[in-house]
Amino acid sequence: MVFCCYLTLYYEHTFDNESLGERLDRLPPGPGLAAALSSIDLSKLSGYDRVVVLRAQRKMSSHYAARAYEAMASISDVMHEMDDDYELAHRAAATEIRAGLSLTRRAADAELDLALDLQLRLPRLWEALAGGDVDVPKVKVTVSGTCHLSVAPAREVVEQIIDDAPTLTTGQLRGRIAKLCMAVDPDDARDRYETAVEGRRLVLDANEEATANLTGFDLPADRALAASRKINRLARRLKTRHEIRTMDQLRADVFLDLLEGRPSATRRSHDRGMVDLRVDLTTLIGLDQNGGELAGFGPIVADIARRVADQQQSSEWRWTATDPHTGMPIHRGTTGRRPTTGQRRQVQSRDQTCVFPGCRMGASDCDLDHRIPWAVGGPTHGAFLAPLCRHDHGNRHLCGWTYHPMRDGDYLWTSPLGHRYTTSGKPP
């Protein structure tokens, strides 16, 4: 108790000229931050400061999680000292953890495997968790996303992602890792893709409610995305003011109508799915093997990017060739005969995803938001338009969020509580 009081008084004296946010952001996770947080009364804080406290609490929980994984790995070390048989020692350690934490056998095995991955395979990732820079969900995404690589390339991917990881969502992090894995070992990425597609299948499952799930697994990404967008476009066309079905219900009905050949979904047969492809120019002409990006989906291997660019099918393909060094667009085009308006093409080539913090919805499936509302004279011009998915378009207008474009092409968002976030319309 004396120690905690001393820490609290020390930090109050040291940082008495700082705001609460500055103080909590400055403190590393550990006894000092824990003491500072223990003395905070949330009911006396502004909404802005409550978000600051939330971030600090998450930093502490990540730190404690790292220490817990460290303890799990140490239990494994003890068991290996007692028995040279690796499998038996691992089983004994998992059993101790299972009993000590009241976990299922499967959960205990998974937690121990993760702890050993952090200790032996990706120590840099453990350091980031202990420092409160990443949380457990991001750690699990990173471990699972690099598990197919050998140790050296896996560590290379972590080094390239670790500085950006704190500001990425798990979805953005997963996409970035997939693209980096393709870059460090393009042959492995191609082999894994081809093996997965060979196992593509359609599965029908019965539910307890006497309904069913019809799911396609390991489908080619480009064809699946084109089909999904076609379903979305047909469903939106059916969503009139007299339609009582939700969008989810409409998409499901259109999906079945298309499979069964019902006229309700196919009467506009010229309606085509549309896929945005972004790929390095050197990859497009076969000089490099860098992965491409399907906006709204994620990374694809180089062979598939080239195939998408070369295809002339009923779907509309929109593509952007980029400089492999800067990532800036060099040339863009549309393979279909009926492209969208020039303004929409301009905005979607510039911003490939929804520009709201953390959203990865492809720009082709987004609304074009007038930064200055059209009703008050805002111009309909590419410089004043930005893609926002339907949900985040509502957030922007209904919840009080505001944003402004920055000189480097990013966007600065301000929340109703006053917090600021920098985002980009480019896939992470």
C-alpha positions, 0 to 999 in steps of 0.5 A, spaced: 500 500 500 505 504 501 509 503 495 502 504 491 501 511 494 508 513 493 507 511 486 501 515 485 504 521 489 511 521 484 507 521 478 502 526 480 508 530 482 512 529 475 506 530 471 502 535 474 503 540 468 500 534 463 493 533 461 490 526 463 491 523 456 498 526 456 500 522 462 497 516 461 500 515 454 507 517 457 506 511 462 509 505 460 504 499 462 506 496 469 506 498 476 506 506 475 500 506 470 496 501 474 497 505 480 495 511 476 489 508 473 486 505 480 486 512 482 481 514 477 474 515 478 470 515 471 464 518 473 468 525 474 471 525 467 469 528 460 467 523 455 474 525 451 478 523 457 474 516 458 476 514 451 483 516 454 482 511 460 479 506 455 486 506 451 490 505 457 486 500 460 487 496 454 494 497 454 495 494 461 490 488 459 495 487 453 501 487 458 498 482 463 496 478 457 504 477 455 506 476 462 501 470 462 503 467 456 510 468 459 508 464 465 505 459 460 511 458 456 515 457 463 511 452 465 513 448 459 520 449 460 519 446 467 516 440 464 521 439 459 527 439 464 523 434 467 522 429 461 526 429 455 520 427 451 517 433 447 510 430 446 509 428 453 512 434 456 508 439 452 502 434 454 504 435 461 504 443 461 498 443 457 494 439 462 497 443 468 495 450 464 488 446 463 487 445 470 490 451 473 485 456 469 479 451 468 480 451 460 478 445 456 483 441 453 483 444 446 483 451 449 489 449 453 493 446 447 491 453 443 494 457 449 500 454 450 501 453 443 500 461 442 505 462 448 511 458 445 510 461 438 511 468 442 517 465 446 520 461 440 518 464 434 516 471 434 519 474 440 518 481 437 511 480 437 511 478 444 515 485 446 509 489 442 504 485 447 508 486 453 509 494 451 501 494 450 502 496 443 498 490 440 492 486 443 491 479 444 486 479 438 492 482 433 497 477 436 493 471 434 491 474 427 499 475 426 501 468 429 496 465 424 497 469 418 505 467 418 504 460 421 505 457 414 512 461 413 519 458 416 521 462 422 526 467 418 521 470 413 515 470 419 520 474 423 521 479 417 513 480 416 513 481 423 518 486 423 515 490 417 508 490 420 509 491 427 510 499 427 503 500 424 500 494 427 497 499 433 493 503 428 490 497 424 484 493 425 484 486 425 481 485 418 486 491 416 492 487 419 490 480 416 490 483 409 497 487 410 500 480 413 497 476 407 500 481 402 507 481 406 507 473 406 506 473 398 512 478 397 517 474 402 515 468 398 511 468 392 512 461 390 509 459 397 503 463 396 501 461 389 502 453 391 497 455 397 492 458 393 492 453 388 492 447 393 486 451 396 482 452 390 483 444 388 479 443 394 473 448 392 466 445 394 459 447 396 456 444 403 449 444 405 448 444 412 441 443 416 440 448 422 436 446 428 431 451 426 429 447 420 433 452 415 439 451 411 446 454 410 449 453 403 456 455 403 462 455 398 469 454 400 475 455 397 472 459 391 477 463 386 477 470 390 476 474 383 469 470 381 467 470 388 467 477 389 464 479 382 458 474 384 457 477 391 457 484 388 452 482 383 448 480 388 448 486 392 447 490 386 441 486 384 438 486 392 439 494 392 435 495 386 429 491 389 430 495 395 424 500 394 420 504 399 414 499 398 419 493 400 419 490 407 425 485 406 431 487 409 438 488 405 440 481 408 434 478 406 434 481 399 441 478 398 439 471 400 433 471 396 437 474 390 442 468 391 437 463 391 433 466 385 439 466 381 441 459 382 434 457 381 434 461 374 428 465 377 426 471 373 425 476 379 433 476 379 435 475 372 430 480 368 436 485 368 441 480 366 445 485 363 447 487 370 454 485 371 458 484 378 464 489 378 471 488 381 476 493 382 483 490 381 490 494 384 496 491 381 504 493 380 505 495 373 511 490 373 507 485 376 502 486 370 507 485 365 510 479 368 517 482 371 515 481 378 511 477 382 508 482 387 501 480 390 495 484 387 489 487 391 482 486 390 478 492 393 473 490 398 476 483 399 484 483 400 490 481 397 491 476 391 497 472 388 500 475 382 498 470 377 491 471 379 492 479 378 494 478 371 488 473 370 483 478 372 486 484 368 486 479 362 479 477 363 474 479 358 467 476 361 460 479 363 463 482 369 465 489 369 473 489 371 476 496 373 483 496 374 489 500 376 496 499 375 501 502 380 508 504 381 511 498 385 516 503 388 511 509 390 504 505 390 501 511 386 497 510 380 500 510 373 494 508 369 487 505 370 481 503 365 475 499 365 474 493 361 466 493 360 463 497 355 459 501 360 463 504 365 461 508 371 461 516 371 468 519 370 467 522 377 466 515 380 472 512 377 476 518 379 474 517 386 474 510 386 481 510 383 484 515 389 480 511 395 479 504 394 476 503 400 471 506 405 475 512 408 472 511 415 476 509 421 477 502 420 473 500 415 475 496 409 469 496 405 471 497 397 469 503 394 465 500 389 460 498 394 460 505 398 456 511 397 460 517 395 459 522 400 459 530 399 464 533 404 460 539 404 453 537 403 450 538 396 444 541 400 448 547 402 451 548 395 457 543 396 460 541 389 459 535 386 467 534 384 472 529 385 476 533 390 469 534 394 467 527 394 469 521 398 467 513 399 463 511 405 459 505 406 452 505 408 453 504 415 459 509 416 455 514 411 450 514 417 455 515 422 458 521 419 451 524 418 447 522 424 453 521 430 456 527 429 463 525 425 467 530 421 473 529 416 477 533 412 482 531 406 489 532 408 495 534 403 498 527 403 491 524 401 489 521 407 483 524 411 483 527 418 477 525 422 474 528 428 469 524 433 463 527 437 468 527 443 474 530 440 478 525 438 482 525 432 484 519 427 488 519 421 485 514 415 487 513 408 482 510 402 488 505 400 488 498 403 493 497 409 
